[in-house]
């Protein structure tokens, strides 16, 4: 991922892309069961 244009404006990332993806994946694993419990059920 090329962030050179926004970095030229003075922005710097707080975490790396790899850390961000790993954190998002960890969050998903921690929350997927809770999310599945919230799925609506079909009405017959």
Protein Blocks (a to p, Z undefined) as FASTA:
>chain_A
ZZklmmmnopacfbdfklmmmmmmmmmmmmmmmmmmmpccddZZ
